[in-house]
Amino acid sequence: MDRSERLGLVLSPREKDAVRRLAEVEGGLSQAALVRRLIRREARRLGLWPRSATRSQESAEVPKDEQP
């Protein structure tokens, strides 16, 4: 998996503590690994991961402001 894109986050102390505790509960993941896992989990739930070739093509054909 290519991990060349960076994403900076600014969190409140409570959010940072929640990330730390969630990482522990998820088997001792690093906080970065936890954030990646949460993103993938939510994207799968919404049907956005993995992005199918058909879905990618449909999105490219329909302007973003006209997508449902």
Phi, psi and omega in degrees: 000130180280121180242064183257352181264135180254149177222116179268140180233143171244120184242153171285162177304322179293319178295317179298319178295320178297318178298315180300314181292320176299318179300320178295315181295327181278019174099022178081028178296157168290160180296323178296316179296322178297313180299317177299317180296317180296320178297312180297318181300312181292321178296320176297316181301324181271001179076024181258354183223131348287152182282120182286155179299320180296314180296320178298318181293318179298318180295324180291330183277333183256123178305143186305320182287350179256357180287145179295000000 
